[in-house]
Amino acid sequence: MKIRIRASLALVLGGLVVAGCGTTQVRFPSLAFDKQTVIGDVFRPKAEGRAPAVVLLHPCGGLAPFVYEWALWFQDKGYGAVVVDSFKPRAQTNVCSSGRNPSMIEVAGDAFGALAYLRGLEWIDGSRVTVMGFSYGAGATLYASRQQAIDATPAGAKGSGPGSRCIRRASSGEWTRSRPS
């Protein structure tokens, strides 16, 4: 019970922090077979000109404050970012111990939808949009990075979870060690 209260409080406080950071909530179609309309929080950098961007996919427990912390970090470094909520539109909050609905393939489709959305913004450099996922979102990220046949293929991919230490570069298909700054 204490864990749920703390988690709820963290989400509320995280939401308050994000609300003051120039975010915009948007809706865009998933490119998954269910064609679900997905929700995302877009973070625009302060810098002028066309910026690189990152699509952030949450873990199996849903949106967590640390996902927004990453979005703020990228925004501070001059990147655009979108935090994708794959669960709320599908009436889910947590798939860690239940069936995997949405599936990682559907979440990858959400990432493709977010990529297409970001690439349509005039302030985004569409050739420099990547995907970063956490745990469950990392699995979807890896799936998304393998899909070369569609226009929404990411420029790069980073999956993060226990023991995750590598980045796959979509242009070369090579894996390299990630390094925190």
Rosetta constraint file for C-alpha pairs under 8 A:
AtomPair CA 1 CA 5 HARMONIC 6.41 0.50
AtomPair CA 2 CA 6 HARMONIC 6.12 0.50
AtomPair CA 3 CA 7 HARMONIC 5.98 0.50
AtomPair CA 4 CA 8 HARMONIC 6.01 0.50
AtomPair CA 5 CA 9 HARMONIC 6.09 0.50
AtomPair CA 6 CA 10 HARMONIC 6.03 0.50
AtomPair CA 7 CA 11 HARMONIC 6.25 0.50
AtomPair CA 8 CA 12 HARMONIC 6.25 0.50
AtomPair CA 9 CA 13 HARMONIC 6.08 0.50
AtomPair CA 10 CA 14 HARMONIC 5.81 0.50
AtomPair CA 10 CA 64 HARMONIC 7.99 0.50
AtomPair CA 10 CA 65 HARMONIC 6.59 0.50
AtomPair CA 11 CA 15 HARMONIC 5.99 0.50
AtomPair CA 11 CA 63 HARMONIC 7.96 0.50
AtomPair CA 11 CA 64 HARMONIC 6.40 0.50
AtomPair CA 11 CA 65 HARMONIC 5.90 0.50
AtomPair CA 12 CA 16 HARMONIC 6.36 0.50
AtomPair CA 13 CA 17 HARMONIC 6.32 0.50
AtomPair CA 14 CA 18 HARMONIC 6.19 0.50
AtomPair CA 14 CA 65 HARMONIC 5.20 0.50
AtomPair CA 14 CA 68 HARMONIC 7.37 0.50
AtomPair CA 15 CA 19 HARMONIC 5.97 0.50
AtomPair CA 15 CA 65 HARMONIC 7.82 0.50
AtomPair CA 16 CA 20 HARMONIC 6.76 0.50
AtomPair CA 17 CA 21 HARMONIC 6.97 0.50
AtomPair CA 18 CA 22 HARMONIC 7.72 0.50
AtomPair CA 18 CA 23 HARMONIC 6.92 0.50
AtomPair CA 18 CA 68 HARMONIC 7.08 0.50
AtomPair CA 19 CA 23 HARMONIC 6.56 0.50
AtomPair CA 21 CA 43 HARMONIC 7.76 0.50
AtomPair CA 21 CA 72 HARMONIC 7.91 0.50
AtomPair CA 22 CA 43 HARMONIC 6.63 0.50
AtomPair CA 22 CA 44 HARMONIC 7.08 0.50
AtomPair CA 23 CA 41 HARMONIC 6.16 0.50
AtomPair CA 23 CA 42 HARMONIC 5.36 0.50
AtomPair CA 23 CA 43 HARMONIC 4.87 0.50
AtomPair CA 23 CA 44 HARMONIC 6.94 0.50
AtomPair CA 24 CA 41 HARMONIC 5.56 0.50
AtomPair CA 24 CA 42 HARMONIC 5.13 0.50
AtomPair CA 24 CA 43 HARMONIC 6.88 0.50
AtomPair CA 25 CA 39 HARMONIC 6.99 0.50
AtomPair CA 25 CA 40 HARMONIC 5.65 0.50
AtomPair CA 25 CA 41 HARMONIC 4.42 0.50
AtomPair CA 25 CA 42 HARMONIC 6.16 0.50
AtomPair CA 26 CA 39 HARMONIC 5.82 0.50
AtomPair CA 26 CA 40 HARMONIC 5.29 0.50
AtomPair CA 26 CA 41 HARMONIC 6.23 0.50
AtomPair CA 26 CA 42 HARMONIC 7.05 0.50
AtomPair CA 27 CA 37 HARMONIC 6.32 0.50
AtomPair CA 27 CA 38 HARMONIC 5.48 0.50
AtomPair CA 27 CA 39 HARMONIC 4.65 0.50
AtomPair CA 27 CA 40 HARMONIC 6.24 0.50
AtomPair CA 28 CA 37 HARMONIC 5.53 0.50
AtomPair CA 28 CA 38 HARMONIC 5.45 0.50
AtomPair CA 28 CA 39 HARMONIC 6.72 0.50
AtomPair CA 28 CA 40 HARMONIC 7.91 0.50
AtomPair CA 28 CA 113 HARMONIC 6.46 0.50
AtomPair CA 28 CA 114 HARMONIC 6.96 0.50
AtomPair CA 28 CA 117 HARMONIC 6.69 0.50
AtomPair CA 29 CA 35 HARMONIC 6.08 0.50
AtomPair CA 29 CA 36 HARMONIC 5.93 0.50
AtomPair CA 29 CA 37 HARMONIC 4.43 0.50
AtomPair CA 29 CA 38 HARMONIC 5.92 0.50
AtomPair CA 29 CA 110 HARMONIC 7.51 0.50
AtomPair CA 29 CA 113 HARMONIC 5.72 0.50
AtomPair CA 30 CA 34 HARMONIC 7.69 0.50
AtomPair CA 30 CA 35 HARMONIC 5.20 0.50
AtomPair CA 30 CA 36 HARMONIC 5.39 0.50
AtomPair CA 30 CA 37 HARMONIC 5.89 0.50
AtomPair CA 30 CA 38 HARMONIC 6.10 0.50
AtomPair CA 30 CA 106 HARMONIC 7.94 0.50
AtomPair CA 30 CA 109 HARMONIC 5.43 0.50
AtomPair CA 30 CA 110 HARMONIC 4.37 0.50
AtomPair CA 30 CA 111 HARMONIC 7.46 0.50
AtomPair CA 30 CA 112 HARMONIC 6.91 0.50
AtomPair CA 30 CA 113 HARMONIC 4.59 0.50
AtomPair CA 30 CA 114 HARMONIC 7.53 0.50
AtomPair CA 31 CA 35 HARMONIC 5.94 0.50
AtomPair CA 31 CA 109 HARMONIC 4.48 0.50
AtomPair CA 31 CA 110 HARMONIC 6.04 0.50
AtomPair CA 31 CA 112 HARMONIC 5.92 0.50
AtomPair CA 31 CA 113 HARMONIC 5.24 0.50
AtomPair CA 32 CA 36 HARMONIC 7.46 0.50
AtomPair CA 32 CA 105 HARMONIC 7.21 0.50
AtomPair CA 32 CA 106 HARMONIC 4.97 0.50
AtomPair CA 32 CA 107 HARMONIC 7.49 0.50
AtomPair CA 32 CA 108 HARMONIC 7.29 0.50
AtomPair CA 32 CA 109 HARMONIC 4.01 0.50
AtomPair CA 32 CA 110 HARMONIC 6.44 0.50
AtomPair CA 33 CA 106 HARMONIC 7.18 0.50
AtomPair CA 33 CA 109 HARMONIC 7.72 0.50
AtomPair CA 34 CA 106 HARMONIC 7.58 0.50
AtomPair CA 36 CA 89 HARMONIC 7.29 0.50
AtomPair CA 36 CA 90 HARMONIC 7.80 0.50
AtomPair CA 37 CA 89 HARMONIC 6.88 0.50
AtomPair CA 38 CA 84 HARMONIC 7.32 0.50
AtomPair CA 38 CA 85 HARMONIC 6.64 0.50
AtomPair CA 38 CA 86 HARMONIC 6.26 0.50
AtomPair CA 38 CA 89 HARMONIC 6.09 0.50
AtomPair CA 38 CA 110 HARMONIC 6.83 0.50
AtomPair CA 39 CA 84 HARMONIC 6.12 0.50
AtomPair CA 39 CA 85 HARMONIC 5.44 0.50
AtomPair CA 39 CA 86 HARMONIC 7.24 0.50
AtomPair CA 39 CA 88 HARMONIC 7.82 0.50
AtomPair CA 39 CA 89 HARMONIC 7.14 0.50
AtomPair CA 40 CA 82 HARMONIC 5.88 0.50
AtomPair CA 40 CA 83 HARMONIC 5.29 0.50
AtomPair CA 40 CA 84 HARMONIC 4.40 0.50
AtomPair CA 40 CA 85 HARMONIC 5.83 0.50
AtomPair CA 40 CA 114 HARMONIC 7.85 0.50
AtomPair CA 41 CA 82 HARMONIC 5.31 0.50
AtomPair CA 41 CA 83 HARMONIC 5.13 0.50
AtomPair CA 41 CA 84 HARMONIC 6.74 0.50
AtomPair CA 42 CA 80 HARMONIC 7.35 0.50
AtomPair CA 42 CA 81 HARMONIC 5.70 0.50
AtomPair CA 42 CA 82 HARMONIC 4.33 0.50
AtomPair CA 42 CA 83 HARMONIC 6.62 0.50
AtomPair CA 43 CA 71 HARMONIC 6.85 0.50
AtomPair CA 43 CA 72 HARMONIC 7.42 0.50
AtomPair CA 43 CA 75 HARMONIC 6.31 0.50
AtomPair CA 43 CA 80 HARMONIC 5.52 0.50
AtomPair CA 43 CA 81 HARMONIC 5.00 0.50
AtomPair CA 43 CA 82 HARMONIC 6.11 0.50
AtomPair CA 44 CA 75 HARMONIC 6.40 0.50
AtomPair CA 44 CA 79 HARMONIC 7.27 0.50
AtomPair CA 44 CA 80 HARMONIC 4.85 0.50
AtomPair CA 44 CA 81 HARMONIC 6.82 0.50
AtomPair CA 45 CA 51 HARMONIC 7.69 0.50
AtomPair CA 45 CA 75 HARMONIC 4.81 0.50
AtomPair CA 45 CA 76 HARMONIC 6.66 0.50
AtomPair CA 45 CA 77 HARMONIC 7.79 0.50
AtomPair CA 45 CA 78 HARMONIC 5.10 0.50
AtomPair CA 45 CA 79 HARMONIC 5.71 0.50
AtomPair CA 45 CA 80 HARMONIC 5.56 0.50
AtomPair CA 46 CA 75 HARMONIC 7.69 0.50
AtomPair CA 46 CA 76 HARMONIC 7.89 0.50
AtomPair CA 46 CA 78 HARMONIC 6.94 0.50
AtomPair CA 47 CA 51 HARMONIC 7.97 0.50
AtomPair CA 47 CA 78 HARMONIC 6.17 0.50
AtomPair CA 48 CA 123 HARMONIC 7.95 0.50
AtomPair CA 49 CA 123 HARMONIC 6.11 0.50
AtomPair CA 50 CA 122 HARMONIC 7.14 0.50
AtomPair CA 50 CA 123 HARMONIC 4.45 0.50
AtomPair CA 50 CA 124 HARMONIC 4.77 0.50
AtomPair CA 50 CA 125 HARMONIC 4.99 0.50
AtomPair CA 51 CA 78 HARMONIC 6.70 0.50
AtomPair CA 51 CA 79 HARMONIC 5.63 0.50
AtomPair CA 51 CA 80 HARMONIC 6.31 0.50
AtomPair CA 51 CA 123 HARMONIC 6.16 0.50
AtomPair CA 51 CA 124 HARMONIC 4.80 0.50
AtomPair CA 51 CA 125 HARMONIC 5.26 0.50
AtomPair CA 51 CA 128 HARMONIC 7.93 0.50
AtomPair CA 52 CA 78 HARMONIC 7.70 0.50
AtomPair CA 52 CA 79 HARMONIC 5.19 0.50
AtomPair CA 52 CA 80 HARMONIC 6.19 0.50
AtomPair CA 52 CA 124 HARMONIC 5.95 0.50
AtomPair CA 52 CA 125 HARMONIC 5.30 0.50
AtomPair CA 52 CA 126 HARMONIC 7.32 0.50
AtomPair CA 52 CA 127 HARMONIC 7.84 0.50
AtomPair CA 52 CA 128 HARMONIC 4.86 0.50
AtomPair CA 52 CA 129 HARMONIC 5.69 0.50
AtomPair CA 53 CA 79 HARMONIC 5.01 0.50
AtomPair CA 53 CA 80 HARMONIC 4.28 0.50
AtomPair CA 53 CA 81 HARMONIC 5.21 0.50
AtomPair CA 53 CA 82 HARMONIC 7.95 0.50
AtomPair CA 53 CA 118 HARMONIC 7.62 0.50
AtomPair CA 53 CA 124 HARMONIC 6.72 0.50
AtomPair CA 53 CA 125 HARMONIC 7.52 0.50
AtomPair CA 53 CA 128 HARMONIC 6.46 0.50
AtomPair CA 53 CA 129 HARMONIC 4.67 0.50
AtomPair CA 53 CA 130 HARMONIC 6.44 0.50
AtomPair CA 54 CA 74 HARMONIC 7.77 0.50
AtomPair CA 54 CA 79 HARMONIC 7.14 0.50
AtomPair CA 54 CA 80 HARMONIC 6.38 0.50
AtomPair CA 54 CA 81 HARMONIC 4.71 0.50
AtomPair CA 54 CA 82 HARMONIC 6.54 0.50
AtomPair CA 54 CA 129 HARMONIC 5.60 0.50
AtomPair CA 54 CA 130 HARMONIC 4.91 0.50
AtomPair CA 54 CA 131 HARMONIC 5.49 0.50
AtomPair CA 54 CA 132 HARMONIC 6.77 0.50
AtomPair CA 55 CA 81 HARMONIC 5.78 0.50
AtomPair CA 55 CA 82 HARMONIC 5.06 0.50
AtomPair CA 55 CA 83 HARMONIC 6.29 0.50
AtomPair CA 55 CA 84 HARMONIC 7.14 0.50
AtomPair CA 55 CA 111 HARMONIC 6.69 0.50
AtomPair CA 55 CA 114 HARMONIC 6.65 0.50
AtomPair CA 55 CA 115 HARMONIC 6.89 0.50
AtomPair CA 55 CA 129 HARMONIC 7.45 0.50
AtomPair CA 55 CA 130 HARMONIC 6.19 0.50
AtomPair CA 55 CA 131 HARMONIC 4.61 0.50
AtomPair CA 55 CA 132 HARMONIC 6.07 0.50
AtomPair CA 56 CA 67 HARMONIC 7.10 0.50
AtomPair CA 56 CA 71 HARMONIC 7.50 0.50
AtomPair CA 56 CA 81 HARMONIC 7.17 0.50
AtomPair CA 56 CA 82 HARMONIC 6.05 0.50
AtomPair CA 56 CA 83 HARMONIC 4.83 0.50
AtomPair CA 56 CA 84 HARMONIC 6.12 0.50
AtomPair CA 56 CA 131 HARMONIC 6.10 0.50
AtomPair CA 56 CA 132 HARMONIC 5.02 0.50
AtomPair CA 56 CA 133 HARMONIC 5.62 0.50
AtomPair CA 57 CA 67 HARMONIC 7.90 0.50
AtomPair CA 57 CA 83 HARMONIC 6.44 0.50
AtomPair CA 57 CA 84 HARMONIC 5.67 0.50
AtomPair CA 57 CA 85 HARMONIC 7.49 0.50
AtomPair CA 57 CA 107 HARMONIC 7.96 0.50
AtomPair CA 57 CA 111 HARMONIC 7.42 0.50
AtomPair CA 57 CA 131 HARMONIC 7.64 0.50
AtomPair CA 57 CA 132 HARMONIC 6.29 0.50
AtomPair CA 57 CA 133 HARMONIC 4.39 0.50
AtomPair CA 57 CA 134 HARMONIC 6.29 0.50
AtomPair CA 57 CA 137 HARMONIC 4.76 0.50
AtomPair CA 57 CA 138 HARMONIC 7.30 0.50
AtomPair CA 57 CA 141 HARMONIC 7.68 0.50
AtomPair CA 58 CA 62 HARMONIC 5.70 0.50
AtomPair CA 58 CA 63 HARMONIC 5.49 0.50
AtomPair CA 58 CA 64 HARMONIC 7.15 0.50
AtomPair CA 58 CA 67 HARMONIC 6.55 0.50
AtomPair CA 58 CA 83 HARMONIC 7.73 0.50
AtomPair CA 58 CA 84 HARMONIC 7.21 0.50
AtomPair CA 58 CA 85 HARMONIC 7.27 0.50
AtomPair CA 58 CA 133 HARMONIC 6.14 0.50
AtomPair CA 58 CA 134 HARMONIC 5.54 0.50
AtomPair CA 58 CA 135 HARMONIC 7.53 0.50
AtomPair CA 58 CA 136 HARMONIC 7.09 0.50
AtomPair CA 58 CA 137 HARMONIC 5.21 0.50
AtomPair CA 59 CA 63 HARMONIC 7.13 0.50
AtomPair CA 59 CA 64 HARMONIC 7.94 0.50
AtomPair CA 59 CA 133 HARMONIC 7.33 0.50
AtomPair CA 59 CA 134 HARMONIC 4.99 0.50
AtomPair CA 59 CA 135 HARMONIC 4.90 0.50
AtomPair CA 59 CA 136 HARMONIC 4.66 0.50
AtomPair CA 59 CA 137 HARMONIC 5.16 0.50
AtomPair CA 59 CA 138 HARMONIC 7.62 0.50
AtomPair CA 60 CA 94 HARMONIC 5.79 0.50
AtomPair CA 60 CA 95 HARMONIC 5.23 0.50
AtomPair CA 60 CA 96 HARMONIC 4.98 0.50
AtomPair CA 60 CA 135 HARMONIC 6.82 0.50
AtomPair CA 60 CA 136 HARMONIC 4.99 0.50
AtomPair CA 60 CA 137 HARMONIC 7.20 0.50
AtomPair CA 61 CA 93 HARMONIC 6.81 0.50
AtomPair CA 61 CA 94 HARMONIC 4.47 0.50
AtomPair CA 61 CA 95 HARMONIC 6.34 0.50
AtomPair CA 61 CA 96 HARMONIC 6.00 0.50
AtomPair CA 62 CA 85 HARMONIC 7.48 0.50
AtomPair CA 62 CA 87 HARMONIC 6.73 0.50
AtomPair CA 62 CA 93 HARMONIC 5.78 0.50
AtomPair CA 62 CA 94 HARMONIC 5.59 0.50
AtomPair CA 62 CA 95 HARMONIC 7.93 0.50
AtomPair CA 63 CA 67 HARMONIC 6.87 0.50
AtomPair CA 63 CA 85 HARMONIC 6.75 0.50
AtomPair CA 64 CA 68 HARMONIC 7.17 0.50
AtomPair CA 65 CA 69 HARMONIC 6.27 0.50
AtomPair CA 66 CA 70 HARMONIC 6.28 0.50
AtomPair CA 67 CA 71 HARMONIC 6.47 0.50
AtomPair CA 67 CA 83 HARMONIC 7.28 0.50
AtomPair CA 68 CA 72 HARMONIC 6.18 0.50
AtomPair CA 68 CA 83 HARMONIC 7.09 0.50
AtomPair CA 69 CA 73 HARMONIC 6.13 0.50
AtomPair CA 70 CA 74 HARMONIC 6.17 0.50
AtomPair CA 71 CA 75 HARMONIC 6.08 0.50
AtomPair CA 71 CA 81 HARMONIC 5.76 0.50
AtomPair CA 71 CA 82 HARMONIC 7.23 0.50
AtomPair CA 71 CA 83 HARMONIC 7.06 0.50
AtomPair CA 72 CA 76 HARMONIC 6.07 0.50
AtomPair CA 73 CA 77 HARMONIC 6.38 0.50
AtomPair CA 74 CA 78 HARMONIC 6.44 0.50
AtomPair CA 74 CA 79 HARMONIC 5.13 0.50
AtomPair CA 74 CA 80 HARMONIC 6.93 0.50
AtomPair CA 74 CA 81 HARMONIC 6.87 0.50
AtomPair CA 75 CA 79 HARMONIC 4.89 0.50
AtomPair CA 75 CA 80 HARMONIC 5.74 0.50
AtomPair CA 75 CA 81 HARMONIC 6.77 0.50
AtomPair CA 80 CA 124 HARMONIC 7.09 0.50
AtomPair CA 82 CA 114 HARMONIC 7.33 0.50
AtomPair CA 84 CA 110 HARMONIC 7.51 0.50
AtomPair CA 84 CA 111 HARMONIC 7.50 0.50
AtomPair CA 84 CA 114 HARMONIC 7.39 0.50
AtomPair CA 85 CA 89 HARMONIC 7.69 0.50
AtomPair CA 86 CA 90 HARMONIC 7.18 0.50
AtomPair CA 86 CA 102 HARMONIC 7.50 0.50
AtomPair CA 86 CA 107 HARMONIC 6.22 0.50
AtomPair CA 86 CA 110 HARMONIC 6.78 0.50
AtomPair CA 87 CA 91 HARMONIC 6.17 0.50
AtomPair CA 87 CA 92 HARMONIC 4.70 0.50
AtomPair CA 87 CA 93 HARMONIC 5.85 0.50
AtomPair CA 87 CA 94 HARMONIC 7.65 0.50
AtomPair CA 87 CA 102 HARMONIC 7.21 0.50
AtomPair CA 88 CA 92 HARMONIC 5.57 0.50
AtomPair CA 88 CA 93 HARMONIC 6.60 0.50
AtomPair CA 90 CA 102 HARMONIC 7.43 0.50
AtomPair CA 92 CA 101 HARMONIC 7.84 0.50
AtomPair CA 94 CA 98 HARMONIC 7.68 0.50
AtomPair CA 95 CA 99 HARMONIC 6.26 0.50
AtomPair CA 95 CA 100 HARMONIC 5.67 0.50
AtomPair CA 95 CA 101 HARMONIC 6.80 0.50
AtomPair CA 96 CA 100 HARMONIC 7.73 0.50
AtomPair CA 100 CA 104 HARMONIC 7.70 0.50
AtomPair CA 102 CA 106 HARMONIC 5.83 0.50
AtomPair CA 102 CA 107 HARMONIC 6.61 0.50
AtomPair CA 103 CA 107 HARMONIC 6.34 0.50
AtomPair CA 104 CA 108 HARMONIC 6.03 0.50
AtomPair CA 104 CA 136 HARMONIC 7.10 0.50
AtomPair CA 104 CA 137 HARMONIC 7.28 0.50
AtomPair CA 104 CA 139 HARMONIC 6.37 0.50
AtomPair CA 104 CA 140 HARMONIC 4.65 0.50
AtomPair CA 104 CA 143 HARMONIC 7.63 0.50
AtomPair CA 105 CA 109 HARMONIC 6.30 0.50
AtomPair CA 105 CA 140 HARMONIC 6.20 0.50
AtomPair CA 105 CA 143 HARMONIC 6.92 0.50
AtomPair CA 106 CA 110 HARMONIC 6.35 0.50
AtomPair CA 107 CA 111 HARMONIC 6.32 0.50
AtomPair CA 107 CA 137 HARMONIC 7.24 0.50
AtomPair CA 107 CA 140 HARMONIC 5.80 0.50
AtomPair CA 108 CA 112 HARMONIC 6.33 0.50
AtomPair CA 108 CA 140 HARMONIC 4.75 0.50
AtomPair CA 108 CA 141 HARMONIC 6.27 0.50
AtomPair CA 108 CA 143 HARMONIC 6.43 0.50
AtomPair CA 108 CA 144 HARMONIC 5.19 0.50
AtomPair CA 109 CA 113 HARMONIC 6.25 0.50
AtomPair CA 109 CA 144 HARMONIC 7.60 0.50
AtomPair CA 110 CA 114 HARMONIC 6.21 0.50
AtomPair CA 111 CA 115 HARMONIC 6.08 0.50
AtomPair CA 111 CA 131 HARMONIC 7.23 0.50
AtomPair CA 111 CA 141 HARMONIC 7.73 0.50
AtomPair CA 111 CA 144 HARMONIC 7.34 0.50
AtomPair CA 112 CA 116 HARMONIC 6.16 0.50
AtomPair CA 112 CA 144 HARMONIC 7.40 0.50
AtomPair CA 112 CA 152 HARMONIC 5.44 0.50
AtomPair CA 112 CA 153 HARMONIC 7.06 0.50
AtomPair CA 112 CA 154 HARMONIC 7.89 0.50
AtomPair CA 113 CA 117 HARMONIC 6.13 0.50
AtomPair CA 113 CA 152 HARMONIC 7.70 0.50
AtomPair CA 114 CA 118 HARMONIC 6.07 0.50
AtomPair CA 115 CA 119 HARMONIC 6.06 0.50
AtomPair CA 115 CA 129 HARMONIC 6.87 0.50
AtomPair CA 115 CA 130 HARMONIC 7.87 0.50
AtomPair CA 115 CA 152 HARMONIC 5.99 0.50
AtomPair CA 115 CA 153 HARMONIC 7.88 0.50
AtomPair CA 115 CA 154 HARMONIC 7.08 0.50
AtomPair CA 116 CA 120 HARMONIC 6.35 0.50
AtomPair CA 116 CA 152 HARMONIC 5.82 0.50
AtomPair CA 117 CA 121 HARMONIC 6.99 0.50
AtomPair CA 118 CA 124 HARMONIC 6.49 0.50
AtomPair CA 118 CA 126 HARMONIC 7.24 0.50
AtomPair CA 118 CA 129 HARMONIC 7.81 0.50
AtomPair CA 119 CA 124 HARMONIC 6.17 0.50
AtomPair CA 119 CA 125 HARMONIC 6.98 0.50
AtomPair CA 119 CA 126 HARMONIC 4.49 0.50
AtomPair CA 119 CA 129 HARMONIC 7.61 0.50
AtomPair CA 120 CA 124 HARMONIC 7.69 0.50
AtomPair CA 120 CA 126 HARMONIC 7.68 0.50
AtomPair CA 125 CA 129 HARMONIC 7.18 0.50
AtomPair CA 127 CA 155 HARMONIC 6.60 0.50
AtomPair CA 128 CA 155 HARMONIC 5.79 0.50
AtomPair CA 129 CA 154 HARMONIC 6.00 0.50
AtomPair CA 129 CA 155 HARMONIC 5.59 0.50
AtomPair CA 129 CA 156 HARMONIC 7.36 0.50
AtomPair CA 130 CA 154 HARMONIC 4.96 0.50
AtomPair CA 130 CA 155 HARMONIC 5.08 0.50
AtomPair CA 130 CA 156 HARMONIC 4.71 0.50
AtomPair CA 130 CA 157 HARMONIC 5.68 0.50
AtomPair CA 131 CA 141 HARMONIC 6.29 0.50
AtomPair CA 131 CA 154 HARMONIC 6.38 0.50
AtomPair CA 131 CA 156 HARMONIC 6.42 0.50
AtomPair CA 131 CA 157 HARMONIC 4.83 0.50
AtomPair CA 131 CA 158 HARMONIC 6.34 0.50
AtomPair CA 132 CA 137 HARMONIC 7.76 0.50
AtomPair CA 132 CA 138 HARMONIC 6.88 0.50
AtomPair CA 132 CA 141 HARMONIC 6.42 0.50
AtomPair CA 132 CA 157 HARMONIC 5.72 0.50
AtomPair CA 132 CA 158 HARMONIC 4.56 0.50
AtomPair CA 132 CA 159 HARMONIC 5.67 0.50
AtomPair CA 132 CA 160 HARMONIC 7.47 0.50
AtomPair CA 133 CA 137 HARMONIC 4.21 0.50
AtomPair CA 133 CA 138 HARMONIC 3.97 0.50
AtomPair CA 133 CA 139 HARMONIC 7.41 0.50
AtomPair CA 133 CA 140 HARMONIC 7.17 0.50
AtomPair CA 133 CA 141 HARMONIC 5.59 0.50
AtomPair CA 133 CA 158 HARMONIC 6.42 0.50
AtomPair CA 133 CA 159 HARMONIC 4.91 0.50
AtomPair CA 133 CA 160 HARMONIC 6.06 0.50
AtomPair CA 134 CA 138 HARMONIC 4.63 0.50
AtomPair CA 134 CA 139 HARMONIC 7.98 0.50
AtomPair CA 134 CA 159 HARMONIC 5.93 0.50
AtomPair CA 134 CA 160 HARMONIC 4.70 0.50
AtomPair CA 134 CA 161 HARMONIC 5.73 0.50
AtomPair CA 135 CA 139 HARMONIC 6.64 0.50
AtomPair CA 135 CA 159 HARMONIC 7.23 0.50
AtomPair CA 135 CA 160 HARMONIC 5.97 0.50
AtomPair CA 135 CA 161 HARMONIC 4.70 0.50
AtomPair CA 135 CA 162 HARMONIC 7.72 0.50
AtomPair CA 136 CA 140 HARMONIC 6.64 0.50
AtomPair CA 137 CA 141 HARMONIC 6.04 0.50
AtomPair CA 137 CA 159 HARMONIC 7.38 0.50
AtomPair CA 138 CA 142 HARMONIC 6.22 0.50
AtomPair CA 138 CA 158 HARMONIC 7.17 0.50
AtomPair CA 138 CA 159 HARMONIC 4.01 0.50
AtomPair CA 138 CA 160 HARMONIC 5.72 0.50
AtomPair CA 138 CA 161 HARMONIC 7.10 0.50
AtomPair CA 139 CA 143 HARMONIC 6.34 0.50
AtomPair CA 139 CA 159 HARMONIC 6.95 0.50
AtomPair CA 140 CA 144 HARMONIC 6.08 0.50
AtomPair CA 141 CA 145 HARMONIC 6.13 0.50
AtomPair CA 141 CA 157 HARMONIC 6.30 0.50
AtomPair CA 141 CA 158 HARMONIC 6.96 0.50
AtomPair CA 141 CA 159 HARMONIC 6.11 0.50
AtomPair CA 142 CA 146 HARMONIC 6.62 0.50
AtomPair CA 142 CA 157 HARMONIC 6.98 0.50
AtomPair CA 142 CA 158 HARMONIC 7.76 0.50
AtomPair CA 142 CA 159 HARMONIC 6.73 0.50
AtomPair CA 143 CA 147 HARMONIC 6.94 0.50
AtomPair CA 144 CA 153 HARMONIC 7.10 0.50
AtomPair CA 144 CA 154 HARMONIC 7.50 0.50
AtomPair CA 145 CA 153 HARMONIC 6.76 0.50
AtomPair CA 145 CA 154 HARMONIC 6.45 0.50
AtomPair CA 145 CA 156 HARMONIC 7.07 0.50
AtomPair CA 145 CA 157 HARMONIC 6.08 0.50
AtomPair CA 145 CA 168 HARMONIC 7.76 0.50
AtomPair CA 145 CA 170 HARMONIC 6.43 0.50
AtomPair CA 147 CA 153 HARMONIC 6.39 0.50
AtomPair CA 148 CA 153 HARMONIC 5.98 0.50
AtomPair CA 149 CA 153 HARMONIC 7.74 0.50
AtomPair CA 154 CA 170 HARMONIC 6.84 0.50
AtomPair CA 155 CA 169 HARMONIC 7.08 0.50
AtomPair CA 155 CA 170 HARMONIC 5.47 0.50
AtomPair CA 155 CA 171 HARMONIC 6.64 0.50
AtomPair CA 156 CA 167 HARMONIC 7.71 0.50
AtomPair CA 156 CA 168 HARMONIC 6.19 0.50
AtomPair CA 156 CA 169 HARMONIC 4.75 0.50
AtomPair CA 156 CA 170 HARMONIC 4.79 0.50
AtomPair CA 156 CA 171 HARMONIC 7.40 0.50
AtomPair CA 157 CA 167 HARMONIC 6.17 0.50
AtomPair CA 157 CA 168 HARMONIC 5.48 0.50
AtomPair CA 157 CA 169 HARMONIC 6.51 0.50
AtomPair CA 157 CA 170 HARMONIC 7.03 0.50
AtomPair CA 158 CA 166 HARMONIC 7.10 0.50
AtomPair CA 158 CA 167 HARMONIC 4.90 0.50
AtomPair CA 158 CA 168 HARMONIC 6.52 0.50
AtomPair CA 159 CA 164 HARMONIC 6.84 0.50
AtomPair CA 159 CA 166 HARMONIC 7.66 0.50
AtomPair CA 159 CA 167 HARMONIC 7.18 0.50
AtomPair CA 160 CA 164 HARMONIC 5.16 0.50
AtomPair CA 160 CA 165 HARMONIC 7.43 0.50
AtomPair CA 165 CA 177 HARMONIC 5.77 0.50
AtomPair CA 165 CA 178 HARMONIC 5.52 0.50
AtomPair CA 165 CA 179 HARMONIC 7.88 0.50
AtomPair CA 166 CA 175 HARMONIC 6.14 0.50
AtomPair CA 166 CA 176 HARMONIC 5.38 0.50
AtomPair CA 166 CA 177 HARMONIC 4.38 0.50
AtomPair CA 166 CA 178 HARMONIC 5.01 0.50
AtomPair CA 167 CA 175 HARMONIC 5.51 0.50
AtomPair CA 167 CA 176 HARMONIC 5.33 0.50
AtomPair CA 167 CA 177 HARMONIC 6.13 0.50
AtomPair CA 167 CA 178 HARMONIC 5.73 0.50
AtomPair CA 168 CA 173 HARMONIC 6.21 0.50
AtomPair CA 168 CA 174 HARMONIC 5.68 0.50
AtomPair CA 168 CA 175 HARMONIC 4.45 0.50
AtomPair CA 168 CA 176 HARMONIC 6.48 0.50
AtomPair CA 169 CA 173 HARMONIC 5.37 0.50
AtomPair CA 169 CA 174 HARMONIC 5.65 0.50
AtomPair CA 169 CA 175 HARMONIC 6.46 0.50
AtomPair CA 169 CA 176 HARMONIC 7.79 0.50
AtomPair CA 170 CA 174 HARMONIC 7.53 0.50
